[in-house]
Amino acid sequence: MSLLRVALECDEPIENEETLDDSVPEGDDQALAGLAEDVDEDFEHDMATDIAAESIFEYYEQLRSMVHRGVITPAVTALIVRGVNQQLGSVGLEAMSFPALETYCKASAREQAEIALEGIGTTLKTLLFQDPVLNFKHYKDIILDSFKSIEGKLAKYENKTRQNKAEFEQKKGKLGNRIEINLHGLWYFFTTGQGQPSNLTAALSNDLAGSRYMLTKYPADVIASIEKLAATLTSGSAKDKPSIDALAKKVEALRSPVELFDSQFTGNGRYFNVTSVVPSKDQTQGSRLEQLSRSGFVLEKSSMGHSARKAFTGSATSVARSKEIVLSVQQLGEVFDAAQAYCDNVKHFLELEAKFAAASARLGDSLKRLSGTAQGRDREVIAVGDRLEAYAKLLMRAFQRPALQEAARSLRGAKYCNYLGLRGIFNA
């Protein structure tokens, strides 16, 4: 029975063992790695829209003040409208058009400015005063949509792992005490920033600990923080500046996504595939609330240098680069157990779906209730409200970062452990 007939299926066929390294990373685990980026596109566009809305609000306030003071001219109004349209264009939105400003020359400077002011105000209602319940439902949906892709791949990897472990159990009595395995074709995954492991069992243990934390403990902590924020917002009010400042003070006692993440699991090149887990950005300056709303999240990323080495490594170089490892029969069995452990971590993350959905719904409801307590359009109240919502969005984002990235990497870990285990069986 050949190794290739029982190996995990790949999107590209593996013709022989020598092409293993070229084919494995391009399987469906690689496709899953793009899920986090796809989800992030929505969040990034949303953040860009928020920034554009803040700029448009500045234009609105400037024009409103000039109208109030009676110091407006058609030229200034036109410049402000142009600035607003540039912001709308930056996020792919349609520009405002004012036929009255272009056609009705008899309109006074004040009348033209008031027409523009009304149009800008309508735009702001669309951008700034959206229903947060719908917004957070959208954020929840785009994250959970990615779960469907992961579920299908997970089932395949679990099934293959069971088959391969069963084959190991059937043949382990015929294996010798020393099982020598060369990492040719496998070194690309089983490498950290420290190089290929001399003690594979210890390296697997460290890698699985990170996988388990990022897919089980950290996402659960993020959900708990979402629930705490929802409860805190529900207890507050935005009726005036003192009220929302008091609420902000309570929120400031909570932690940012980066602060929630246990630093013992961060590091450059710490994990297999020379994978780093690091904060996406440094803590920002400003008030505690500003830091919470702009602190970023934890990012998982691969080494560009490692990817380049893989891409330009031929078969002979791969053999020369690869280390020999020696395993006992028990340790070889643990390699298959590790494949299942990677799958179990991914499965646990998927099982958080209902809790995340419920917490997201509560967060949207709490923001809607808070916005309903606002009286008028106090600029300072709106500014604090924007920071509260930005922090809420960061927590939503933290549920999928780095977990979606790690889900893809862990499935790849399951795949490579299966290949390694099978090589041990057939090379012994």
ZIVEN-V803812 format. One record per pair of residues at least 24 apart in sequence whose C-alpha atoms are under 7 Angstrom apart, sorted by the first residue. I is the first residue (numbers start at 1). J is the second residue. D is the distance in whole Angstrom. If there is no record, write none. Layout:
{{I:J:D} {I:J:D}}
This chain:
{{3:422:7} {3:426:7} {7:419:6} {8:160:6} {8:415:7} {18:185:7} {18:315:7} {20:185:5} {21:185:4} {21:186:6} {29:408:5} {29:411:6} {29:412:6} {30:408:7} {32:408:5} {33:405:6} {33:408:5} {35:146:6} {35:404:7} {36:400:7} {36:404:6} {36:405:6} {39:142:6} {39:143:6} {48:91:7} {49:91:6} {52:87:5} {52:88:7} {53:124:7} {53:127:6} {53:128:7} {56:84:6} {57:124:7} {60:117:7} {60:120:6} {63:117:7} {64:117:7} {67:110:6} {67:113:7} {72:109:7} {72:110:7} {73:109:5} {74:109:5} {74:112:7} {77:113:6} {131:368:7} {132:364:5} {132:367:6} {132:368:6} {133:361:7} {133:364:4} {133:365:6} {133:368:6} {136:360:6} {136:361:7} {136:364:5} {137:361:7} {140:357:6} {140:360:6} {143:400:7} {147:350:7} {154:343:7} {158:340:7} {158:343:6} {161:336:7} {161:339:7} {161:340:6} {161:418:7} {165:336:6} {168:425:7} {172:329:7} {175:428:6} {176:428:7} {177:328:6} {177:329:6} {178:326:6} {178:327:6} {178:328:5} {179:326:5} {179:327:5} {179:328:6} {179:424:6} {179:428:5} {180:324:7} {180:325:6} {180:326:5} {180:327:7} {180:428:7} {181:324:6} {181:325:5} {181:326:6} {181:423:7} {181:424:6} {182:322:6} {182:323:6} {182:324:4} {182:325:6} {183:322:5} {183:323:6} {183:324:6} {184:318:6} {184:319:5} {184:322:5} {185:318:7} {186:416:7} {187:322:6} {188:273:6} {188:310:7} {189:272:6} {189:273:4} {190:272:5} {190:273:6} {191:272:5} {191:273:5} {191:274:6} {192:269:5} {192:270:6} {192:271:5} {192:272:5} {192:273:6} {192:274:4} {193:269:4} {193:270:6} {193:274:5} {198:325:7} {207:271:6} {207:272:7} {208:342:7} {210:265:6} {211:345:7} {211:406:7} {211:410:7} {212:345:5} {214:402:7} {214:403:6} {214:406:7} {215:345:6} {215:346:6} {215:348:7} {215:349:5} {215:403:5} {216:345:7} {216:348:6} {216:349:6} {218:261:7} {219:399:5} {222:395:7} {222:398:7} {222:399:6} {223:356:6} {223:359:7} {226:359:6} {226:363:7} {226:395:6} {227:359:6} {230:362:6} {230:363:5} {230:366:6} {233:366:6} {233:367:7} {233:370:7} {234:366:5} {234:369:7} {234:370:7} {236:370:7} {237:370:6} {237:373:6} {238:370:6} {238:371:7} {238:373:5} {238:374:5} {238:381:7} {239:373:5} {239:374:4} {239:375:5} {240:381:7} {241:380:7} {241:381:5} {244:381:7} {248:289:7} {252:288:6} {252:289:6} {256:292:5} {256:295:7} {257:297:5} {257:395:6} {257:398:6} {258:296:7} {258:297:5} {258:298:6} {273:302:7} {274:302:6} {274:303:6} {274:306:7} {275:300:7} {275:301:6} {275:302:5} {275:303:6} {276:300:6} {276:301:5} {276:302:6} {277:301:7} {289:387:7} {290:387:6} {292:391:6} {293:387:6} {293:388:7} {293:390:5} {293:391:4} {293:394:7} {296:394:7} {297:398:6} {297:401:7} {298:401:6} {298:402:6} {299:401:6} {299:402:5} {300:402:6} {300:405:6} {332:421:6} {335:417:6} {335:421:6} {336:417:6} {336:418:6} {336:421:6} {338:417:7} {339:413:7} {339:414:4} {339:417:5} {339:418:6} {340:414:7} {342:410:5} {342:411:6} {342:413:7} {342:414:6} {343:411:6} {343:414:7} {346:407:5}}
